Amino acid sequence: MKRRDFIQNTALSSAALGIGGLSLCSFNSLDTKQTKHLTVLHTNDVHSYIDPFPPTHPKNPNMGGVARRAALIETIRKENPNVLLLDAGDIFQGTPYFNYYGGELEFKLMSMMKYDVATIGNHDFDNGIEGLYKQLPNATFDFVSANYDFKNTIMNGHVKPYKILHKDGIKVGIFGLGIGLEGLVDKKNYKETVYNDPVGISQDMARTLKHQEKCDLVICLSHIGYKYKDEPTKICDTTLATLTKDIDLIIGGHTHTFLDIPTVLKNAAGKDVLVNQVGCYGINLGRIDFHFDTDASKIALGKSIIV
């Protein structure tokens, strides 16, 4: 497939959940016979919220819940079989389900929903690195983290820096990033895990995926945070987007940032990169639709769907 510049338009809308069919918008300008359609669905910071919020909740009445998310995902897969389902970390910690099952239920439910790839958040170490390792057999999906070095830990060999997936001839490279653990997570919980600079690692990963592996789409699954108003020099997703090249989409977590549509920024080469995050607790499901024309140009349209 040939390469052209990344062209992005974002759909300026959001939609509440109707368990029936959802459509992002009308693509009158696209000849569907000439395009390939890839849908990227994503979550972050679900924090063991298995059940929906109760109807009496002051902020999120009846919102969220794995059952609703699963039904919505299944509906979207019926619209388009070329779907990727990703998670940007902090799967664990937040409800009694984690306290009792230690993450087993979360991983089993994600496996049932057929998640493809996830990255690791700081709260995923809350039962120690041994607790995370213990639950890995319950996950049928892969974990990616390029800047956590696990070589001297029990997790060595169980987390990949990146994963390449193929959907209808579209080659997608996905790499992961984690936040610095020192001062955020007790040392005894992550042990000899080494945190490496996310900017340098990201540039290496993106270059490898785009130019060596010839991926048509490069996605960063990030748990470093969207933006820090009180710490403007702290590395975050928006900064990462501007300092690197060859990343098409950053799916973020950690800061619980609710975005109705992705943020579009210019990367170090002056090309567009999308940055998205959908809050927390499974309230929203992110959806970004990529339409590849016959020359592998990409048109992206994205929104947040309320679960």
C-alpha positions in Angstrom: 0.0 0.0 0.0 1.3 3.5 -0.9 1.5 6.2 1.7 0.1 9.7 1.7 -0.2 12.3 4.3 -2.6 11.7 7.2 -5.9 13.5 6.6 -8.2 13.9 9.5 -11.6 15.3 10.0 -13.4 14.9 13.3 -17.1 14.5 13.6 -18.3 17.3 15.9 -20.9 15.3 17.7 -21.5 12.8 20.5 -24.2 10.2 21.0 -26.0 8.7 23.9 -26.3 4.9 24.0 -29.1 3.3 22.2 -28.5 -0.5 22.3 -29.6 -0.5 18.6 -27.5 0.5 15.7 -25.2 3.5 15.8 -23.8 5.4 12.9 -21.0 7.9 13.2 -22.2 10.1 10.3 -22.9 10.0 6.6 -20.0 9.5 4.3 -21.4 10.9 1.1 -18.0 12.0 -0.2 -16.5 8.5 0.2 -17.0 5.7 -2.4 -17.4 2.7 -0.1 -16.3 0.4 -2.9 -13.0 2.2 -2.9 -12.4 2.4 0.8 -11.6 0.1 3.7 -13.2 0.9 7.0 -11.5 0.3 10.4 -13.2 1.1 13.7 -11.1 1.6 16.8 -13.0 1.3 20.1 -11.3 2.1 23.4 -11.7 2.5 27.1 -9.4 3.7 29.9 -9.4 3.8 33.7 -12.4 1.5 34.1 -11.2 0.8 37.7 -13.1 -2.5 38.2 -16.5 -0.8 37.6 -18.4 -3.9 36.5 -22.0 -2.7 37.4 -23.6 0.5 36.1 -23.9 3.4 38.5 -27.1 3.2 40.6 -30.1 5.4 39.5 -29.6 7.6 42.5 -26.0 8.5 41.8 -25.7 12.3 41.8 -23.4 12.5 38.7 -23.7 9.3 36.7 -27.1 7.7 37.3 -27.6 4.4 35.4 -24.4 5.0 33.4 -21.7 2.5 32.5 -21.6 -1.2 33.3 -20.0 -4.0 31.4 -23.3 -5.5 30.1 -24.1 -2.2 28.3 -20.6 -1.8 27.0 -20.6 -5.4 25.7 -24.0 -4.9 23.9 -22.7 -1.7 22.3 -19.5 -3.3 21.1 -21.4 -6.2 19.6 -23.7 -3.8 17.8 -20.8 -1.9 16.3 -19.1 -5.2 15.3 -22.3 -6.1 13.4 -22.0 -2.7 11.5 -18.3 -3.3 10.7 -16.4 -6.5 11.2 -13.1 -4.6 11.2 -13.0 -3.5 14.8 -10.1 -3.1 17.2 -10.9 -2.9 21.0 -8.2 -1.4 23.1 -7.7 -0.3 26.8 -5.3 2.3 28.1 -4.8 1.0 31.6 -6.0 1.2 35.2 -8.2 -1.8 34.7 -7.9 -2.7 38.4 -8.9 -1.0 41.7 -12.1 0.9 42.5 -14.8 -1.5 43.6 -15.2 -4.5 45.9 -15.0 -6.7 42.8 -11.2 -6.1 42.7 -10.9 -6.4 46.5 -12.5 -9.9 46.3 -11.4 -11.3 43.0 -8.0 -9.5 42.6 -8.6 -8.7 38.9 -9.8 -12.1 37.7 -13.3 -10.9 36.9 -12.0 -7.8 35.0 -9.7 -9.8 32.8 -12.3 -12.5 32.1 -15.0 -10.0 31.2 -12.6 -8.1 28.9 -11.7 -11.4 27.3 -15.3 -12.2 26.7 -15.7 -8.8 25.0 -12.7 -9.7 22.9 -10.3 -6.9 23.7 -7.3 -7.0 21.4 -4.7 -5.1 23.3 -4.3 -3.2 26.6 -1.5 -1.3 28.4 -0.6 -1.2 32.1 -1.7 1.6 34.4 -0.3 2.4 37.8 -3.3 0.9 39.6 -2.7 -2.4 37.9 0.2 -2.8 40.3 -2.1 -2.4 43.4 -1.9 -6.1 44.2 1.8 -6.1 43.5 3.5 -7.2 40.4 2.8 -10.8 41.5 -0.9 -10.0 41.6 -0.8 -8.7 38.1 1.1 -11.7 36.9 -1.3 -14.1 38.7 -4.2 -12.8 36.6 -2.5 -13.0 33.2 -3.9 -16.4 32.4 -7.4 -14.9 32.6 -6.6 -12.4 29.7 -6.9 -13.6 26.2 -5.6 -10.3 24.9 -2.0 -8.9 24.8 -0.4 -6.3 27.0 2.0 -3.8 25.5 4.3 -1.4 27.3 7.4 0.0 25.6 8.8 2.1 28.4 8.4 -0.3 31.3 11.4 -2.7 31.4 10.3 -5.9 33.2 13.5 -7.9 32.5 14.3 -8.4 36.3 10.8 -9.1 37.3 8.2 -12.0 37.1 6.5 -10.1 34.2 9.6 -10.5 32.0 8.5 -11.9 28.6 4.8 -11.4 29.3 4.5 -7.8 28.1 5.4 -6.8 24.6 6.6 -3.3 23.5 4.2 -3.4 20.6 1.7 -5.5 18.8 0.9 -5.6 15.1 -2.6 -6.5 14.0 -4.1 -7.0 10.5 -7.7 -6.0 9.6 -8.9 -6.4 6.0 -5.4 -5.7 4.6 -4.8 -2.7 7.0 -1.7 -3.2 9.1 -2.0 -1.6 12.5 0.9 -1.2 15.0 0.1 -0.6 18.6 2.6 0.3 21.3 2.1 1.1 25.0 3.4 3.7 27.5 3.2 3.8 31.3 3.5 6.6 33.7 6.5 7.0 36.1 5.9 4.8 39.1 8.3 6.3 41.6 6.3 8.3 44.2 3.1 7.1 42.7 3.2 3.4 43.4 4.8 1.7 46.4 8.2 0.3 45.4 7.4 -3.1 46.8 4.5 -3.3 44.3 6.5 -2.8 41.1 9.8 -4.0 42.4 12.6 -3.9 39.8 10.4 -2.5 37.0 12.3 0.2 35.2 10.6 3.3 33.8 12.1 4.8 30.7 11.6 8.1 29.0 8.3 8.0 27.1 9.3 10.5 24.4 12.5 8.8 23.2 10.8 5.4 23.4 7.8 6.6 21.5 9.9 8.0 18.7 11.8 4.7 18.4 8.6 2.7 18.5 6.8 4.9 15.9 9.7 4.8 13.6 10.0 1.1 13.8 6.3 0.5 13.2 5.8 3.1 10.4 9.1 2.6 8.5 10.4 -0.8 9.3 7.2 -2.7 9.8 5.4 -0.6 7.2 2.3 -0.2 9.3 -0.6 1.8 7.8 -1.7 3.1 11.2 0.4 3.6 14.3 -1.5 3.8 17.7 0.0 4.7 21.1 -1.8 3.3 24.0 -0.8 5.7 26.7 -1.2 5.9 30.5 0.8 9.0 31.0 -2.1 11.5 31.2 -3.8 13.9 28.8 -2.4 17.2 30.2 -1.3 18.7 33.5 -2.3 22.3 34.0 -0.3 22.6 37.3 2.7 20.9 35.9 3.1 22.2 32.3 6.6 20.6 31.9 5.4 17.1 32.8 5.3 14.8 29.8 1.7 14.1 28.8 -0.2 12.9 25.7 -0.6 16.4 24.2 3.1 17.1 24.6 4.1 13.7 23.3 2.0 14.3 20.2 3.9 17.5 19.3 7.4 16.1 20.1 7.3 12.9 18.0 6.6 11.8 14.5 4.8 8.9 12.8 2.1 8.4 15.5 -1.4 8.6 14.0 -3.5 8.2 17.2 -2.7 8.5 20.9 -5.3 6.8 23.1 -4.8 8.0 26.7 -5.6 7.3 30.3 -4.6 8.2 33.9 -6.1 11.8 34.1 -9.7 10.7 33.7 -10.2 13.3 31.0 -13.6 13.3 29.2 -13.2 14.3 25.6 -16.3 14.3 23.4 -14.1 14.3 20.3 -10.4 13.8 19.8 -7.9 16.6 20.1 -6.1 17.2 16.8 -2.4 18.4 17.1 0.5 18.9 14.8 3.4 16.5 15.3 7.1 17.3 15.0 6.8 17.0 11.2 3.8 19.2 11.0 1.3 16.4 10.4 -1.9 15.8 12.3 -2.1 13.4 15.2 -5.3 12.5 17.1 -5.3 12.4 20.9 -8.3 10.9 22.7 -9.4 9.8 26.2 -12.8 8.9 27.5 -12.9 9.7 31.1 -13.2 6.8 33.6 -15.3 4.0 35.2 -16.6 2.7 31.8 -19.0 5.6 31.5 -17.9 6.3 27.9 -16.7 4.2 25.0 -14.4 5.8 22.5 -15.0 5.3 18.8 -12.7 6.4 16.0 -13.5 5.4 12.4 -10.7 5.3 9.9 -11.5 5.1 6.2 -8.6 4.1 4.0 -8.8 4.9 0.3 -7.1 2.9 -2.4 -3.9 4.9 -2.0 -3.9 4.4 1.9 -4.9 7.9 2.6 -6.7 8.0 6.0 -9.8 9.9 7.0 -10.6 9.7 10.7 -13.8 10.6 12.4 -14.2 10.1 16.1 -16.5 10.7 19.1 -17.2 9.5 22.6 -20.3 7.3 23.1 -22.0 7.4 26.5 -22.5 3.9 27.9 
